[in-house]
Amino acid sequence: MRGWCRELAGLVLPVDCAGCGAARVLVCAGCREALSGAGAGPVRPSPRPGGLPVVSAAAVYEGGVRALLLAHKERGALPLAGVLGEALAGAVLAGGPSGGPSGGPVRAGSPAAEVALVPVPSARRQVRARGHDPARRIALAAAGRLRRAGVPARVAPVLRLRRAVADQAGLGARQRLENLAGALTVCRDGARLTDGAGIVLVDDLITTGATLAEAARAVRAAGLSAGPGDGLRAAVVAAPADSFGWLPGAVPRRPATRTGQKSRE
């Protein structure tokens, strides 16, 4: 009920852009441009946790993008799920799972195999406090956007936490890995919910990669994906600038951003 009230309020009441504060618009043109996915590509945290699949991100986690993600996740700005889901869909399209006729990435309008978006779950206490599950809500919006682009897609919420974990805020890369080790598992109907589809792990943000690495471990342990080199992939809305543009043997580069955009880090 709390979530519905927030969503209705966001649709009815005058709002300012949650990204930059532009008056009386949910998301301004500039912030939409930053989330357009034009710079979507592979990202890799450094150090890279073992087992982390190939990850694609739509935008740099800074400025308006950062503000929009935080408004959706922490302040209950539920109508933002649409634009964030569109960005996530762009990341899936840019580096989605093998499944096209030549085994390459999923492309809009291509005769690709179905895609199962598997969101990283939030802890129950976080869902209660926020009034919603951010990654799942964004995944649902992304699946709709992919279907409209001609890519068969569904959301498969097969992951769940099997033990309590500490708040990740303030933890370093190694501490996050230790905090999450073995924390995720696949639900009993996991195989049925993902049957016949290429799995893409999805989240709103990647920082150290610990969460997605643990999600990949759980999926592989359940037999839904064979292991490294199995085609399992991940997609996120945003990632730090220095993790973009990764290629084997290359130095990560910063993707282009809108002129005049300032970081809020």
N, C-alpha and C positions, 0 to 999 in steps of 0.2 A: 504494500500500500504506500509506503514511504517513497519508493522509487517512482510509482505512477504519479504521485503528487508533484514530485520534482520535475518529471518530464512534462506534465501539463503546464506547470508554471513557466518552464523554459519556453514552451511554445506560445503561450498567451501573453506573458508580460514583456515589455520592452527590455531589450538586453543590449549590452555592448560586446564587441568582439572579445572573446575570452583569451585571444592570443596577444592582441596589442592594445585593446581598449577603444578601438574605433566605434563611434556612436551608432546605436540602434541597428546593429547587424550581428547575427550569431557568429559568423566567421567572415572576416573581411576578405577582399580579393587578394591582398598581399599574403595573408596567412594561408589561404587556399592554394596559392601558387607554391608556397613553401612545402605544402603537403601534396602537391600534384603528382609526385612520383617521377618527375622529369629526371631527377638525379638518383633514382633508385639503383641499387647495385649491391654487390657482395660486401659484407662487413666481417671483420674478425677482431675480437678483443686481443690484447696482448698483456700477459701471456694467454695463450689459447688453451682452455681446459680440454682434457682428453675426452674424446667421444662427441665433441660438439659438431653437429652437422653443418653443412654449408648454410649460411644465414644471409638473407637479403633484407635490406632496410629501405624505407621510402624517403626518409628525411633525416636531417641532422638534428640532434637533440639539443636545441638551443633556442633562444628568443621566443617567438610566437609558438613554435611547435612544442617547446617544453611547457609553456603556459597552458596550451590547449590540452595536452596530456594530463597535466596536473589538475586542471579544472574538471575534466571528465572523471578521473580516478578518485581524487580526494575531496572534491567539492560538489560532486553529484550533478554536474552539468551534462545530463544524459542525452540531450539532443545532439551533442558533439559526436556521438558514436557514429553518425552517418558519414561525416567528413573524415573521421579517423579510420573508419572501415574502408572507405574508398582508397585512402592511402595504403592501408594494409593490403588491399587487393592489388594495388600497383606493385607492391613488393613481391607478392606471390607471382604475378605475371612476369616480373623482371627476372626472377630466379627460381621459378617454381619447379616442382618435381618432374623428373623425366616421365614422359607419358604421351608426347606428341608422336606423329608418325615416324619421325627419325630418331626418337629417343631423346630429343632436346627439351629445352624448357617449355612450359606451358605458355601459349600465346593466345591472346584474345581471338576468338573465331576459329581456332585450330581444332581438329578432331581429336582432342586430348582425352585421356582417360579421366574418370571422375577424380576430383580432389577432395580429400577429407581434411578440413582444418581442425586441428587438435589444439584447443587453447590450454595454456598453462593455468591451472586452477589457483584461486586465491584461498587462503585459510578461511575457515568458517567465521572466525571472529572478525576478520577484515570485511567479509561480505556483509555481516550484520552491521558493522560500524559504518560502512559506506552506503549500504542499502542496495548494492548491486555488485556483480562480478565484472570488472572492467574488461578483461581480456575476452571473456565469453561474449559480452555485448558487442565489442568491436568485431569479433569473428563472425557473428551473425550478420552484421552489416556488410562485411567483406564478402561473405558467401553470396549475398544477394547481388552485390556489384559484379562478382565474377559470373554469376548466371546470366546477368544482363549482357555481359560481354561475350557470351557464348561458351563459357567454360563451366561444365557441370561441376557443382561444388556443394558441399554440405558441411555442417559443423558436427563434429564427433567429440563430445565432451567425455572422453574415456579416462582421463587422468584424475587422480584424487590423491590427497595427502593421507598417508597412513600413520603419521606421527606429527607431533607438534614441532615447529621450527621457530627459531628466534627471529626477531625483526632483522631484516637484512641491512637496514640503514646503518651506516657507520662501519660495516664490516668490510675488510679487504678481500681480495680475490681468493686467497687460500682459505680464509675464514668462511666465506660464503660456500665454497666447495664442501668444507667440513660440515657446515650447518645443514646443507641440503642432501648430503650423501645418503642414499637409500630412502629418502623421504617420500618419493612419489611411487605410485603403483597404478596399474591399469585395472579398471573395473571389470567385473565378470563378463559383461557383454561387449568388451572392447573389440574382439575379433569380428563380431557381427556388425558393429557400428562402423567399422573401417573396411569391411570386406569389399574388395574390388576397386578400391580407390588408392591413389597415391597420397601418402600422409605428409602434411605440412604442419609442423609445430608452429604455433603462433602466440605472440605476446605483444604488449604495447611497446616494450623497450628492452634493449639489450645493453648491459654495461660490462660486467665481467664474463658473461656467458655461462655462469654456474647454473642458473635455473634451466636454461635450454639444454645444457649438457645432461642434467639430471633427468629432464623429461625424455631426452633421447635414450638414456640408459633404461628407463622404465619401459618405453615402447619396445626396445629391442629385447629386453628380458622377458616380455610377454609374448615374444615371437611375432609381433606385428611388423617388424623390420629386421633384416638379417644381421646387420652390423655395419662397421665402417665400409664405405664404398657401396652401400646398399641402395642409394638414391634417396634416403631420408633427408629432408630439408626443413628449413625453418624460415619464417618471415616475421618481421616486426615493423611497427610504424616508424620508429626512430632509433638512432644509435649515435654515440659520440662522434664528432667530426673525424678524429684521428683513427677511427676504425674502418673508414670507408676506403674504397678503391683498392682492396687487397687483391693481389695476384701472386702466384708462386714466384718468389725471388724479387718481388717489387716492393718499393717503399710506399706505405699507405699515403694517399693524397686526400686533401680536403675537397669535397665536392663544391661546386659553385653554389652560392646563395644569392638571394635577392639583394640588389644594391641598397645599402643603407640599413640592412637588418643588423641589429645589435644583439649581442648575447646577453642573456639574463643569468648566466652561470655565476 
